[in-house]
Amino acid sequence: MMFHLPFSALLTLASVGVANAWFRVACTDPLVQERLDPIISPGGNPSQHVHTIHGASNFNPTYSFENLRASNCTNCLVTQDLSNYWFPKLYFQDPKTKLFEPVANGGLLVYYQNRGDGDKSNGGPGIKAFPPGLRMIAGDPKRRSKKFAVGLGTQEELRERAVQWSCLRFTAGLPGYDDNGTGFPTTNCESGLNSRLHMPACWDGVNLDSADHVSHMAYLSGLDNGSCPSGFIYMMKLFFEITWNVNDFAARWTPGTDKWPFVYATGDPTGFSWHGDFQNGWDVTALQNAIDNCNNPNDDTGSGVTEACRFLTVKSAALANTCKIAPIVKEVINGTLAKLPGCNPLQFGPQDATIFNDANCPAT
């Protein structure tokens, strides 16, 4: 079981630095972990790198909104949400043996935030629920360095700024610190490495996906608030948080002597390839009712208490944690590994990484 931290502690840690969250969808141990990606590699088996997948049980390489809605369970706590969420797995590379081992985390927490000029609380006409079948991604698995000046405000810069982390050190009496554009931290994070990701909150109103999986969506002008581009529809803003238990490996590396020993499944030792995917499987009517009726400053719905919204049903973490599916890809992704699953050599950048796959793996 991956909940090394108590679930209440996960929620407390995950709220650090996030103000005015509207409601939260918490997900327990993964639904499954494997090399599948229905958005980037639809029908592909396997895809390029290992993902940790959360949400509805009908996750598979090719599926529809109707397939998701027919799922018999979800490992996320809000029962009306039969979406899928996924992100790359994190590994520890032992500085001495160079072997890889998976890093546990405390589950996924997704903030559903009412943001932007379109929201009624900001004087707008109101925001909309995700349309059936909407897909979106944030982040870029090829990225290995920062490219844009913070505050430039272009969609490219906003997409880059959407990728964040925080080194949590509070229980050790040491100051924590956030990403400053230089990539992964250099110290141990005694209370965990908190990976964060802002999803775009503006939709073009037509396309459920696009060829680049990006252009049908856009970020708010201020990333966490502001305006959508002209003609785009204001929607709920998703914010992912995952806290990795990097302190489990503290005795096996020496900060200041060894390089940061954690890498994403993409072959990324820099941190810049952090990314996440979302495929909508919501009961759209329930989500729209929650948006319209459960952001009340006079009760607990105005403070992000999901249970206070009468249109949403929150089940126990124990029940959610019973929802599991068997992996489709038959390969070893846990234990002690000589290399990352798939063809993912470490690429340090600063140039974008070359994306390899099983068919064009370079000679080692």
HUHUKA-V379750 format. One record per backbone hydrogen bond with DSSP energy under -1.0 kcal/mol. CO is the residue of the C=O (numbers start at 1). NH is the residue of the N-H. E is the energy in kcal/mol with one decimal. If there is no record, write none. Layout:
((CO NH E) (CO NH E))
This chain:
((2 4 -2.3) (6 10 -2.2) (7 11 -2.0) (8 12 -1.8) (9 13 -3.0) (10 14 -2.7) (13 16 -1.6) (15 18 -1.9) (23 112 -3.2) (25 110 -2.7) (26 77 -2.8) (27 108 -1.1) (31 325 -2.0) (32 53 -2.6) (34 36 -1.6) (34 51 -2.4) (35 47 -2.6) (37 41 -2.6) (41 44 -2.4) (50 89 -1.8) (51 34 -1.6) (52 87 -1.5) (53 31 -2.2) (53 32 -1.3) (54 85 -2.3) (55 75 -1.4) (56 59 -1.0) (61 43 -1.6) (64 68 -2.1) (65 69 -2.5) (68 71 -2.1) (73 57 -2.3) (75 28 -2.3) (77 315 -2.7) (78 81 -1.4) (80 283 -1.9) (83 56 -2.1) (84 279 -2.3) (85 54 -3.2) (86 277 -2.5) (87 52 -3.3) (89 265 -2.4) (90 103 -2.4) (91 263 -2.8) (92 101 -2.2) (94 98 -2.5) (99 94 -2.5) (100 337 -2.9) (101 92 -3.5) (104 245 -2.9) (108 27 -3.3) (109 241 -1.6) (110 25 -3.1) (111 239 -1.6) (112 23 -1.8) (113 115 -1.0) (113 237 -2.6) (116 119 -1.6) (118 126 -3.0) (119 122 -1.5) (119 124 -2.7) (120 123 -1.8) (131 134 -1.9) (134 280 -3.0) (136 278 -2.5) (138 276 -2.4) (140 143 -1.3) (142 353 -3.4) (149 152 -1.7) (154 158 -2.6) (155 159 -2.4) (156 160 -1.6) (157 161 -2.6) (158 162 -1.4) (160 163 -1.3) (162 198 -1.9) (164 196 -3.0) (165 179 -2.2) (166 194 -3.0) (167 177 -1.7) (168 191 -3.2) (169 172 -1.4) (169 174 -1.5) (170 173 -1.8) (177 167 -3.6) (189 192 -2.1) (192 168 -2.5) (193 244 -3.0) (194 166 -1.7) (195 242 -2.1) (196 164 -2.1) (197 240 -2.7) (201 235 -2.5) (202 218 -2.0) (203 233 -3.6) (208 135 -2.4) (210 213 -1.3) (214 217 -2.2) (216 204 -2.3) (218 202 -1.9) (220 223 -2.3) (222 224 -2.6) (225 222 -2.6) (226 117 -2.7) (227 221 -2.0) (229 232 -2.2) (233 203 -2.2) (234 128 -2.4) (237 113 -2.9) (238 199 -2.9) (239 111 -2.8) (240 197 -1.7) (241 109 -2.1) (242 195 -2.9) (243 106 -1.7) (244 193 -2.0) (244 246 -1.9) (245 248 -1.6) (246 249 -1.8) (247 250 -1.6) (249 252 -2.0) (254 257 -2.0) (254 258 -3.2) (261 93 -3.4) (263 91 -3.2) (264 267 -2.3) (267 347 -2.4) (268 264 -2.3) (270 184 -3.1) (271 274 -1.3) (276 138 -2.2) (277 86 -1.7) (278 136 -2.3) (279 84 -2.0) (281 82 -1.0) (282 284 -1.2) (283 287 -2.3) (284 288 -2.5) (285 289 -2.6) (286 290 -2.2) (287 291 -2.5) (288 292 -2.6) (289 293 -2.0) (290 294 -2.3) (296 299 -1.8) (296 302 -1.2) (299 302 -1.6) (300 303 -1.5) (300 305 -1.8) (301 304 -1.1) (304 306 -1.0) (305 308 -1.4) (306 309 -1.9) (309 312 -1.6) (313 79 -2.4) (316 320 -2.4) (317 321 -2.3) (319 322 -1.6) (320 323 -1.8) (329 331 -1.2) (337 100 -3.0))
